[in-house]
Amino acid sequence: MADGGMDFDAIKVKQQAAWATGDFAVIGSALLLASELVCEAMDVRSGWRVLDVAAGHGNSSLAAARRGCRVVSTDYVPALLERGKMRAAAEGFRIEFLEADAENLPFGNGEFDAVISTVGVMFAPNQQRAANELMRVCKAGGKIGLVNWTPAGFVGQIFKTIGKYIPPAPGLKPPFVWGTEDGLKELFAGAAKLEIVKRVYTFRALSTEDWLETFKTYYGPMNKTFAALDAGGQAGLRADLLELAGGLNRAEDGTMALPGEYLEVVVMK
């Protein structure tokens, strides 16, 4: 038990099972641009030691490696780390891959020149502890780069819709606190400076139905939600998600081109 009686360890076990379901690499492979952009926003330098936290299958790890950094890539889902290893080998990069919990990083204080997490650490249940860990392992004068979905954006609305059918644990702060300026200022109150830029990633698919089928199959939280519902619940969730996507879709040719708002954040320690 921890803050407010929340059993963060039990919540984390459930989250880990959700993210290990499906295959996030299929979803994450389309999110390359956000990792490249945040590395540019951080102005990472060749030779820096960079830690990628909640790295998934390594988008940001590879982005940093392409810039000549010495990278350690961490996640608590071993299968995703294996996918990252395959990608690094294919591109000829030497990246260290290590299973690790974002709330309890196995590194010394100030060990890294920079720390990155793209739509990853924001899902840690103990948010302040995770933010503290990012700050702890980053050296004085170093940088922390984040990509976080906003609550008002498409992904934030997906989780709000899912929450109508499977409510989150009572008292648990939503991950989208990381997608607000006020939330970030509170989480990183000890930082020297915060730079926050609102950006848009465009989700693309053959149709909204095609998008939903892909996410139902491969995106762990959605896959687990559908699996937990009876036929009526599944039909209701499907209809609600298609209505959400249809209302935001800007394509007029039958395909899907849907803006997903996120915050690009650079924290100066």
ChimeraX commands (.cxc) that place a marker at each C-alpha (Angstrom):
marker #1 position 0.00,0.00,0.00 radius 0.5
marker #1 position 1.14,3.55,-0.70 radius 0.5
marker #1 position -0.26,7.07,-1.01 radius 0.5
marker #1 position -3.90,7.29,0.02 radius 0.5
marker #1 position -4.07,3.53,0.54 radius 0.5
marker #1 position -3.61,2.81,-3.18 radius 0.5
marker #1 position -2.09,-0.60,-3.88 radius 0.5
marker #1 position 0.12,0.54,-6.74 radius 0.5
marker #1 position 1.85,-2.84,-7.03 radius 0.5
marker #1 position -1.44,-4.65,-7.65 radius 0.5
marker #1 position -2.49,-2.02,-10.18 radius 0.5
marker #1 position 0.85,-2.33,-11.92 radius 0.5
marker #1 position 0.49,-6.11,-12.26 radius 0.5
marker #1 position -2.83,-5.60,-14.05 radius 0.5
marker #1 position -1.39,-2.86,-16.25 radius 0.5
marker #1 position 1.60,-5.00,-17.16 radius 0.5
marker #1 position -0.73,-7.82,-18.20 radius 0.5
marker #1 position -2.72,-5.39,-20.34 radius 0.5
marker #1 position 0.33,-3.99,-22.14 radius 0.5
marker #1 position 1.64,-7.51,-22.72 radius 0.5
marker #1 position -1.63,-8.43,-24.44 radius 0.5
marker #1 position -1.93,-8.05,-28.20 radius 0.5
marker #1 position 1.21,-6.57,-29.74 radius 0.5
marker #1 position 1.91,-2.92,-29.00 radius 0.5
marker #1 position 4.75,-2.99,-31.52 radius 0.5
marker #1 position 2.14,-3.02,-34.31 radius 0.5
marker #1 position 0.60,0.18,-32.91 radius 0.5
marker #1 position 3.84,1.82,-31.85 radius 0.5
marker #1 position 5.59,1.33,-35.18 radius 0.5
marker #1 position 3.46,4.13,-36.60 radius 0.5
marker #1 position 4.53,6.59,-33.89 radius 0.5
marker #1 position 8.11,7.08,-35.07 radius 0.5
marker #1 position 7.79,10.79,-35.85 radius 0.5
marker #1 position 7.04,11.80,-32.26 radius 0.5
marker #1 position 10.27,10.14,-31.08 radius 0.5
marker #1 position 12.34,11.84,-33.75 radius 0.5
marker #1 position 10.81,15.23,-32.97 radius 0.5
marker #1 position 11.34,15.01,-29.22 radius 0.5
marker #1 position 15.00,14.11,-29.74 radius 0.5
marker #1 position 15.35,17.22,-31.88 radius 0.5
marker #1 position 13.52,19.32,-29.28 radius 0.5
marker #1 position 15.98,18.04,-26.64 radius 0.5
marker #1 position 18.91,18.77,-28.98 radius 0.5
marker #1 position 20.53,15.50,-27.95 radius 0.5
marker #1 position 24.25,15.29,-28.64 radius 0.5
marker #1 position 26.36,12.44,-29.93 radius 0.5
marker #1 position 28.08,10.64,-27.10 radius 0.5
marker #1 position 25.39,11.37,-24.53 radius 0.5
marker #1 position 24.27,8.51,-22.33 radius 0.5
marker #1 position 20.50,8.33,-22.81 radius 0.5
marker #1 position 17.90,6.30,-20.92 radius 0.5
marker #1 position 14.60,5.41,-22.60 radius 0.5
marker #1 position 11.97,4.63,-19.94 radius 0.5
marker #1 position 8.88,2.54,-20.73 radius 0.5
marker #1 position 10.48,2.25,-24.13 radius 0.5
marker #1 position 8.10,-0.27,-25.66 radius 0.5
marker #1 position 9.73,-1.70,-28.76 radius 0.5
marker #1 position 12.28,1.09,-28.93 radius 0.5
marker #1 position 11.14,4.01,-31.08 radius 0.5
marker #1 position 12.91,6.62,-28.95 radius 0.5
marker #1 position 15.83,4.33,-28.17 radius 0.5
marker #1 position 16.52,4.06,-31.89 radius 0.5
marker #1 position 15.95,7.78,-32.46 radius 0.5
marker #1 position 18.63,8.57,-29.86 radius 0.5
marker #1 position 20.97,5.90,-31.25 radius 0.5
marker #1 position 20.65,7.42,-34.72 radius 0.5
marker #1 position 22.04,10.63,-33.22 radius 0.5
marker #1 position 25.12,8.88,-31.89 radius 0.5
marker #1 position 23.96,8.46,-28.29 radius 0.5
marker #1 position 24.82,5.57,-25.96 radius 0.5
marker #1 position 21.38,4.23,-25.18 radius 0.5
marker #1 position 19.83,2.06,-22.46 radius 0.5
marker #1 position 16.30,0.94,-23.36 radius 0.5
marker #1 position 14.00,-0.19,-20.51 radius 0.5
marker #1 position 10.49,-1.55,-20.20 radius 0.5
marker #1 position 8.58,-3.94,-17.93 radius 0.5
marker #1 position 7.22,-6.02,-20.82 radius 0.5
marker #1 position 10.00,-8.42,-21.91 radius 0.5
marker #1 position 8.38,-9.23,-25.26 radius 0.5
marker #1 position 8.57,-5.58,-26.29 radius 0.5
marker #1 position 12.25,-5.39,-25.35 radius 0.5
marker #1 position 12.86,-8.41,-27.58 radius 0.5
marker #1 position 11.26,-6.56,-30.47 radius 0.5
marker #1 position 13.51,-3.60,-29.73 radius 0.5
marker #1 position 16.57,-5.86,-29.81 radius 0.5
marker #1 position 15.53,-7.15,-33.23 radius 0.5
marker #1 position 15.10,-3.62,-34.58 radius 0.5
marker #1 position 18.45,-2.45,-33.17 radius 0.5
marker #1 position 20.22,-5.44,-34.71 radius 0.5
marker #1 position 18.54,-4.81,-38.07 radius 0.5
marker #1 position 19.72,-1.18,-38.06 radius 0.5
marker #1 position 23.18,-2.01,-36.72 radius 0.5
marker #1 position 22.94,-0.16,-33.39 radius 0.5
marker #1 position 24.39,-1.29,-30.09 radius 0.5
marker #1 position 21.69,-0.56,-27.51 radius 0.5
marker #1 position 21.50,-2.04,-24.02 radius 0.5
marker #1 position 18.05,-3.51,-23.29 radius 0.5
marker #1 position 16.99,-4.04,-19.70 radius 0.5
marker #1 position 13.74,-5.04,-18.00 radius 0.5
marker #1 position 12.95,-2.31,-15.47 radius 0.5
marker #1 position 10.10,-0.61,-13.64 radius 0.5
marker #1 position 9.69,3.12,-14.33 radius 0.5
marker #1 position 8.89,3.66,-10.65 radius 0.5
marker #1 position 12.05,1.91,-9.43 radius 0.5
marker #1 position 14.84,2.40,-11.97 radius 0.5
marker #1 position 17.97,0.30,-11.30 radius 0.5
marker #1 position 20.42,3.14,-11.89 radius 0.5
marker #1 position 22.44,5.55,-9.81 radius 0.5
marker #1 position 21.70,9.21,-9.25 radius 0.5
marker #1 position 22.61,11.45,-12.17 radius 0.5
marker #1 position 23.77,8.53,-14.32 radius 0.5
marker #1 position 22.33,9.83,-17.63 radius 0.5
marker #1 position 22.79,12.96,-19.70 radius 0.5
marker #1 position 19.20,12.66,-20.89 radius 0.5
marker #1 position 16.09,10.58,-20.19 radius 0.5
marker #1 position 13.26,10.00,-22.69 radius 0.5
marker #1 position 9.79,8.49,-22.45 radius 0.5
marker #1 position 7.29,8.62,-25.30 radius 0.5
marker #1 position 3.69,7.77,-24.34 radius 0.5
marker #1 position 5.12,5.37,-21.79 radius 0.5
marker #1 position 5.90,6.63,-18.30 radius 0.5
marker #1 position 2.62,8.55,-18.28 radius 0.5
marker #1 position 0.86,5.22,-17.62 radius 0.5
marker #1 position 2.82,4.46,-14.42 radius 0.5
marker #1 position 0.24,4.29,-11.60 radius 0.5
marker #1 position 2.37,6.12,-9.00 radius 0.5
marker #1 position 2.87,9.23,-11.06 radius 0.5
marker #1 position 4.95,11.30,-8.66 radius 0.5
marker #1 position 7.29,8.44,-7.92 radius 0.5
marker #1 position 7.83,7.85,-11.65 radius 0.5
marker #1 position 8.53,11.55,-12.24 radius 0.5
marker #1 position 10.93,11.56,-9.29 radius 0.5
marker #1 position 12.79,8.59,-10.75 radius 0.5
marker #1 position 13.23,10.35,-14.10 radius 0.5
marker #1 position 14.67,13.35,-12.28 radius 0.5
marker #1 position 16.87,11.23,-10.02 radius 0.5
marker #1 position 18.71,9.34,-12.76 radius 0.5
marker #1 position 19.17,12.46,-14.93 radius 0.5
marker #1 position 22.31,14.45,-14.21 radius 0.5
marker #1 position 22.25,18.05,-12.99 radius 0.5
marker #1 position 21.81,20.24,-16.07 radius 0.5
marker #1 position 20.51,17.28,-18.07 radius 0.5
marker #1 position 17.26,16.97,-19.99 radius 0.5
marker #1 position 14.14,14.83,-19.80 radius 0.5
marker #1 position 12.08,14.50,-22.99 radius 0.5
marker #1 position 8.46,13.36,-22.90 radius 0.5
marker #1 position 5.65,12.70,-25.34 radius 0.5
marker #1 position 2.30,12.57,-23.53 radius 0.5
marker #1 position -1.23,12.24,-24.89 radius 0.5
marker #1 position -3.56,15.02,-23.76 radius 0.5
marker #1 position -6.90,14.34,-22.05 radius 0.5
marker #1 position -8.83,16.23,-24.73 radius 0.5
marker #1 position -7.07,14.48,-27.61 radius 0.5
marker #1 position -8.08,11.29,-29.40 radius 0.5
marker #1 position -6.23,8.85,-27.12 radius 0.5
marker #1 position -7.47,10.64,-24.02 radius 0.5
marker #1 position -11.02,10.30,-25.33 radius 0.5
marker #1 position -10.47,6.62,-26.14 radius 0.5
marker #1 position -9.60,5.94,-22.51 radius 0.5
marker #1 position -12.52,8.06,-21.32 radius 0.5
marker #1 position -14.81,5.93,-23.48 radius 0.5
marker #1 position -13.26,2.69,-22.20 radius 0.5
marker #1 position -13.75,3.97,-18.65 radius 0.5
marker #1 position -17.52,4.00,-19.18 radius 0.5
marker #1 position -17.40,0.22,-19.51 radius 0.5
marker #1 position -14.46,-0.74,-17.25 radius 0.5
marker #1 position -13.91,2.05,-14.69 radius 0.5
marker #1 position -10.33,2.65,-13.50 radius 0.5
marker #1 position -9.33,1.84,-9.93 radius 0.5
marker #1 position -11.02,4.27,-7.52 radius 0.5
marker #1 position -8.73,7.12,-6.55 radius 0.5
marker #1 position -6.18,6.42,-9.28 radius 0.5
marker #1 position -5.08,9.58,-11.08 radius 0.5
marker #1 position -5.65,9.36,-14.84 radius 0.5
marker #1 position -2.48,9.06,-16.93 radius 0.5
marker #1 position -3.49,12.14,-18.86 radius 0.5
marker #1 position -2.38,14.34,-15.95 radius 0.5
marker #1 position 0.93,14.06,-17.80 radius 0.5
marker #1 position -0.76,15.65,-20.82 radius 0.5
marker #1 position -1.60,18.90,-19.00 radius 0.5
marker #1 position 0.65,21.86,-18.24 radius 0.5
marker #1 position -0.57,22.09,-14.63 radius 0.5
marker #1 position 0.02,18.39,-14.08 radius 0.5
marker #1 position 3.55,18.58,-15.45 radius 0.5
marker #1 position 4.40,21.59,-13.33 radius 0.5
marker #1 position 3.33,19.66,-10.24 radius 0.5
marker #1 position 5.13,16.46,-11.21 radius 0.5
marker #1 position 8.36,18.29,-12.02 radius 0.5
marker #1 position 8.16,21.06,-9.44 radius 0.5
marker #1 position 11.91,20.85,-8.81 radius 0.5
marker #1 position 12.92,21.32,-12.45 radius 0.5
marker #1 position 14.90,24.32,-13.58 radius 0.5
marker #1 position 12.67,24.83,-16.63 radius 0.5
marker #1 position 9.82,23.23,-18.58 radius 0.5
marker #1 position 9.30,23.64,-22.32 radius 0.5
marker #1 position 5.91,22.40,-23.51 radius 0.5
marker #1 position 4.74,22.32,-27.12 radius 0.5
marker #1 position 1.35,21.05,-28.28 radius 0.5
marker #1 position 1.65,18.80,-31.32 radius 0.5
marker #1 position -0.61,16.56,-33.39 radius 0.5
marker #1 position 0.02,13.03,-34.56 radius 0.5
marker #1 position -2.30,11.87,-37.35 radius 0.5
marker #1 position -3.73,8.37,-36.97 radius 0.5
marker #1 position -4.23,6.90,-40.44 radius 0.5
marker #1 position -6.13,3.81,-41.55 radius 0.5
marker #1 position -8.14,2.47,-44.47 radius 0.5
marker #1 position -11.28,3.38,-42.52 radius 0.5
marker #1 position -12.42,3.98,-38.96 radius 0.5
marker #1 position -13.58,0.36,-38.87 radius 0.5
marker #1 position -10.12,-0.80,-39.98 radius 0.5
marker #1 position -8.51,1.37,-37.27 radius 0.5
marker #1 position -10.77,-0.10,-34.60 radius 0.5
marker #1 position -10.11,-3.68,-35.67 radius 0.5
marker #1 position -6.35,-3.06,-35.49 radius 0.5
marker #1 position -6.56,-1.49,-32.03 radius 0.5
marker #1 position -8.94,-4.19,-30.76 radius 0.5
marker #1 position -6.43,-6.82,-31.81 radius 0.5
marker #1 position -3.09,-5.25,-30.91 radius 0.5
marker #1 position -3.56,-2.40,-28.40 radius 0.5
marker #1 position -3.40,-4.10,-25.01 radius 0.5
marker #1 position -5.77,-1.91,-22.96 radius 0.5
marker #1 position -8.44,-2.02,-25.64 radius 0.5
marker #1 position -7.96,-5.73,-26.27 radius 0.5
marker #1 position -8.34,-6.50,-22.56 radius 0.5
marker #1 position -11.43,-4.30,-22.27 radius 0.5
marker #1 position -13.26,-5.99,-25.11 radius 0.5
marker #1 position -12.31,-9.40,-23.73 radius 0.5
marker #1 position -13.79,-8.50,-20.33 radius 0.5
marker #1 position -17.19,-7.45,-21.72 radius 0.5
marker #1 position -20.18,-9.54,-22.71 radius 0.5
marker #1 position -21.60,-9.33,-26.23 radius 0.5
marker #1 position -23.82,-6.35,-25.38 radius 0.5
marker #1 position -20.95,-4.45,-23.79 radius 0.5
marker #1 position -18.69,-5.16,-26.73 radius 0.5
marker #1 position -21.31,-3.89,-29.17 radius 0.5
marker #1 position -21.80,-0.73,-27.13 radius 0.5
marker #1 position -18.09,-0.02,-26.83 radius 0.5
marker #1 position -17.56,-0.64,-30.54 radius 0.5
marker #1 position -20.36,1.77,-31.44 radius 0.5
marker #1 position -19.03,4.44,-29.06 radius 0.5
marker #1 position -15.47,4.17,-30.37 radius 0.5
marker #1 position -16.61,4.34,-33.99 radius 0.5
marker #1 position -18.72,7.37,-33.17 radius 0.5
marker #1 position -15.72,9.02,-31.52 radius 0.5
marker #1 position -13.43,8.27,-34.45 radius 0.5
marker #1 position -16.04,9.28,-37.02 radius 0.5
marker #1 position -16.58,12.62,-35.34 radius 0.5
marker #1 position -12.86,13.44,-35.35 radius 0.5
marker #1 position -11.94,11.99,-38.73 radius 0.5
marker #1 position -10.97,14.75,-41.18 radius 0.5
marker #1 position -10.70,12.47,-44.22 radius 0.5
marker #1 position -13.47,12.80,-46.80 radius 0.5
marker #1 position -12.56,9.87,-49.04 radius 0.5
marker #1 position -13.65,6.99,-46.84 radius 0.5
marker #1 position -10.25,6.53,-45.22 radius 0.5
marker #1 position -9.24,7.73,-41.76 radius 0.5
marker #1 position -6.93,10.68,-41.09 radius 0.5
marker #1 position -7.54,11.59,-37.49 radius 0.5
marker #1 position -5.59,14.15,-35.43 radius 0.5
marker #1 position -4.30,12.96,-32.06 radius 0.5
marker #1 position -3.14,15.77,-29.80 radius 0.5
marker #1 position -0.09,15.31,-27.58 radius 0.5
marker #1 position 2.37,17.39,-25.58 radius 0.5
marker #1 position 6.05,17.42,-26.44 radius 0.5
marker #1 position 7.86,18.22,-23.22 radius 0.5
marker #1 position 11.48,19.05,-22.42 radius 0.5
marker #1 position 12.33,19.21,-18.72 radius 0.5
marker #1 position 15.61,20.89,-17.80 radius 0.5
marker #1 position 16.94,19.59,-14.50 radius 0.5
marker link #1:1,2 radius 0.2
marker link #1:2,3 radius 0.2
marker link #1:3,4 radius 0.2
marker link #1:4,5 radius 0.2
marker link #1:5,6 radius 0.2
marker link #1:6,7 radius 0.2
marker link #1:7,8 radius 0.2
marker link #1:8,9 radius 0.2
marker link #1:9,10 radius 0.2
marker link #1:10,11 radius 0.2
marker link #1:11,12 radius 0.2
marker link #1:12,13 radius 0.2
marker link #1:13,14 radius 0.2
marker link #1:14,15 radius 0.2
marker link #1:15,16 radius 0.2
marker link #1:16,17 radius 0.2
marker link #1:17,18 radius 0.2
marker link #1:18,19 radius 0.2
marker link #1:19,20 radius 0.2
marker link #1:20,21 radius 0.2
marker link #1:21,22 radius 0.2
marker link #1:22,23 radius 0.2
marker link #1:23,24 radius 0.2
marker link #1:24,25 radius 0.2
marker link #1:25,26 radius 0.2
marker link #1:26,27 radius 0.2
marker link #1:27,28 radius 0.2
marker link #1:28,29 radius 0.2
marker link #1:29,30 radius 0.2
marker link #1:30,31 radius 0.2
marker link #1:31,32 radius 0.2
marker link #1:32,33 radius 0.2
marker link #1:33,34 radius 0.2
marker link #1:34,35 radius 0.2
marker link #1:35,36 radius 0.2
marker link #1:36,37 radius 0.2
marker link #1:37,38 radius 0.2
marker link #1:38,39 radius 0.2
marker link #1:39,40 radius 0.2
marker link #1:40,41 radius 0.2
marker link #1:41,42 radius 0.2
marker link #1:42,43 radius 0.2
marker link #1:43,44 radius 0.2
marker link #1:44,45 radius 0.2
marker link #1:45,46 radius 0.2
marker link #1:46,47 radius 0.2
marker link #1:47,48 radius 0.2
marker link #1:48,49 radius 0.2
marker link #1:49,50 radius 0.2
marker link #1:50,51 radius 0.2
marker link #1:51,52 radius 0.2
marker link #1:52,53 radius 0.2
marker link #1:53,54 radius 0.2
marker link #1:54,55 radius 0.2
marker link #1:55,56 radius 0.2
marker link #1:56,57 radius 0.2
marker link #1:57,58 radius 0.2
marker link #1:58,59 radius 0.2
marker link #1:59,60 radius 0.2
marker link #1:60,61 radius 0.2
marker link #1:61,62 radius 0.2
marker link #1:62,63 radius 0.2
marker link #1:63,64 radius 0.2
marker link #1:64,65 radius 0.2
marker link #1:65,66 radius 0.2
marker link #1:66,67 radius 0.2
marker link #1:67,68 radius 0.2
marker link #1:68,69 radius 0.2
marker link #1:69,70 radius 0.2
marker link #1:70,71 radius 0.2
marker link #1:71,72 radius 0.2
marker link #1:72,73 radius 0.2
marker link #1:73,74 radius 0.2
marker link #1:74,75 radius 0.2
marker link #1:75,76 radius 0.2
marker link #1:76,77 radius 0.2
marker link #1:77,78 radius 0.2
marker link #1:78,79 radius 0.2
marker link #1:79,80 radius 0.2
marker link #1:80,81 radius 0.2
marker link #1:81,82 radius 0.2
marker link #1:82,83 radius 0.2
marker link #1:83,84 radius 0.2
marker link #1:84,85 radius 0.2
marker link #1:85,86 radius 0.2
marker link #1:86,87 radius 0.2
marker link #1:87,88 radius 0.2
marker link #1:88,89 radius 0.2
marker link #1:89,90 radius 0.2
marker link #1:90,91 radius 0.2
marker link #1:91,92 radius 0.2
marker link #1:92,93 radius 0.2
marker link #1:93,94 radius 0.2
marker link #1:94,95 radius 0.2
marker link #1:95,96 radius 0.2
marker link #1:96,97 radius 0.2
marker link #1:97,98 radius 0.2
marker link #1:98,99 radius 0.2
marker link #1:99,100 radius 0.2
marker link #1:100,101 radius 0.2
marker link #1:101,102 radius 0.2
marker link #1:102,103 radius 0.2
marker link #1:103,104 radius 0.2
marker link #1:104,105 radius 0.2
marker link #1:105,106 radius 0.2
marker link #1:106,107 radius 0.2
marker link #1:107,108 radius 0.2
marker link #1:108,109 radius 0.2
marker link #1:109,110 radius 0.2
marker link #1:110,111 radius 0.2
marker link #1:111,112 radius 0.2
marker link #1:112,113 radius 0.2
marker link #1:113,114 radius 0.2
marker link #1:114,115 radius 0.2
marker link #1:115,116 radius 0.2
marker link #1:116,117 radius 0.2
marker link #1:117,118 radius 0.2
marker link #1:118,119 radius 0.2
marker link #1:119,120 radius 0.2
marker link #1:120,121 radius 0.2
marker link #1:121,122 radius 0.2
marker link #1:122,123 radius 0.2
marker link #1:123,124 radius 0.2
marker link #1:124,125 radius 0.2
marker link #1:125,126 radius 0.2
marker link #1:126,127 radius 0.2
marker link #1:127,128 radius 0.2
marker link #1:128,129 radius 0.2
marker link #1:129,130 radius 0.2
marker link #1:130,131 radius 0.2
marker link #1:131,132 radius 0.2
marker link #1:132,133 radius 0.2
marker link #1:133,134 radius 0.2
marker link #1:134,135 radius 0.2
marker link #1:135,136 radius 0.2
marker link #1:136,137 radius 0.2
marker link #1:137,138 radius 0.2
marker link #1:138,139 radius 0.2
marker link #1:139,140 radius 0.2
marker link #1:140,141 radius 0.2
marker link #1:141,142 radius 0.2
marker link #1:142,143 radius 0.2
marker link #1:143,144 radius 0.2
marker link #1:144,145 radius 0.2
marker link #1:145,146 radius 0.2
marker link #1:146,147 radius 0.2
marker link #1:147,148 radius 0.2
marker link #1:148,149 radius 0.2
marker link #1:149,150 radius 0.2
marker link #1:150,151 radius 0.2
marker link #1:151,152 radius 0.2
marker link #1:152,153 radius 0.2
marker link #1:153,154 radius 0.2
marker link #1:154,155 radius 0.2
marker link #1:155,156 radius 0.2
marker link #1:156,157 radius 0.2
marker link #1:157,158 radius 0.2
marker link #1:158,159 radius 0.2
marker link #1:159,160 radius 0.2
marker link #1:160,161 radius 0.2
marker link #1:161,162 radius 0.2
marker link #1:162,163 radius 0.2
marker link #1:163,164 radius 0.2
marker link #1:164,165 radius 0.2
marker link #1:165,166 radius 0.2
marker link #1:166,167 radius 0.2
marker link #1:167,168 radius 0.2
marker link #1:168,169 radius 0.2
marker link #1:169,170 radius 0.2
marker link #1:170,171 radius 0.2
marker link #1:171,172 radius 0.2
marker link #1:172,173 radius 0.2
marker link #1:173,174 radius 0.2
marker link #1:174,175 radius 0.2
marker link #1:175,176 radius 0.2
marker link #1:176,177 radius 0.2
marker link #1:177,178 radius 0.2
marker link #1:178,179 radius 0.2
marker link #1:179,180 radius 0.2
marker link #1:180,181 radius 0.2
marker link #1:181,182 radius 0.2
marker link #1:182,183 radius 0.2
marker link #1:183,184 radius 0.2
marker link #1:184,185 radius 0.2
marker link #1:185,186 radius 0.2
marker link #1:186,187 radius 0.2
marker link #1:187,188 radius 0.2
marker link #1:188,189 radius 0.2
marker link #1:189,190 radius 0.2
marker link #1:190,191 radius 0.2
marker link #1:191,192 radius 0.2
marker link #1:192,193 radius 0.2
marker link #1:193,194 radius 0.2
marker link #1:194,195 radius 0.2
marker link #1:195,196 radius 0.2
marker link #1:196,197 radius 0.2
marker link #1:197,198 radius 0.2
marker link #1:198,199 radius 0.2
marker link #1:199,200 radius 0.2
marker link #1:200,201 radius 0.2
marker link #1:201,202 radius 0.2
marker link #1:202,203 radius 0.2
marker link #1:203,204 radius 0.2
marker link #1:204,205 radius 0.2
marker link #1:205,206 radius 0.2
marker link #1:206,207 radius 0.2
marker link #1:207,208 radius 0.2
marker link #1:208,209 radius 0.2
marker link #1:209,210 radius 0.2
marker link #1:210,211 radius 0.2
marker link #1:211,212 radius 0.2
marker link #1:212,213 radius 0.2
marker link #1:213,214 radius 0.2
marker link #1:214,215 radius 0.2
marker link #1:215,216 radius 0.2
marker link #1:216,217 radius 0.2
marker link #1:217,218 radius 0.2
marker link #1:218,219 radius 0.2
marker link #1:219,220 radius 0.2
marker link #1:220,221 radius 0.2
marker link #1:221,222 radius 0.2
marker link #1:222,223 radius 0.2
marker link #1:223,224 radius 0.2
marker link #1:224,225 radius 0.2
marker link #1:225,226 radius 0.2
marker link #1:226,227 radius 0.2
marker link #1:227,228 radius 0.2
marker link #1:228,229 radius 0.2
marker link #1:229,230 radius 0.2
marker link #1:230,231 radius 0.2
marker link #1:231,232 radius 0.2
marker link #1:232,233 radius 0.2
marker link #1:233,234 radius 0.2
marker link #1:234,235 radius 0.2
marker link #1:235,236 radius 0.2
marker link #1:236,237 radius 0.2
marker link #1:237,238 radius 0.2
marker link #1:238,239 radius 0.2
marker link #1:239,240 radius 0.2
marker link #1:240,241 radius 0.2
marker link #1:241,242 radius 0.2
marker link #1:242,243 radius 0.2
marker link #1:243,244 radius 0.2
marker link #1:244,245 radius 0.2
marker link #1:245,246 radius 0.2
marker link #1:246,247 radius 0.2
marker link #1:247,248 radius 0.2
marker link #1:248,249 radius 0.2
marker link #1:249,250 radius 0.2
marker link #1:250,251 radius 0.2
marker link #1:251,252 radius 0.2
marker link #1:252,253 radius 0.2
marker link #1:253,254 radius 0.2
marker link #1:254,255 radius 0.2
marker link #1:255,256 radius 0.2
marker link #1:256,257 radius 0.2
marker link #1:257,258 radius 0.2
marker link #1:258,259 radius 0.2
marker link #1:259,260 radius 0.2
marker link #1:260,261 radius 0.2
marker link #1:261,262 radius 0.2
marker link #1:262,263 radius 0.2
marker link #1:263,264 radius 0.2
marker link #1:264,265 radius 0.2
marker link #1:265,266 radius 0.2
marker link #1:266,267 radius 0.2
marker link #1:267,268 radius 0.2
marker link #1:268,269 radius 0.2
view
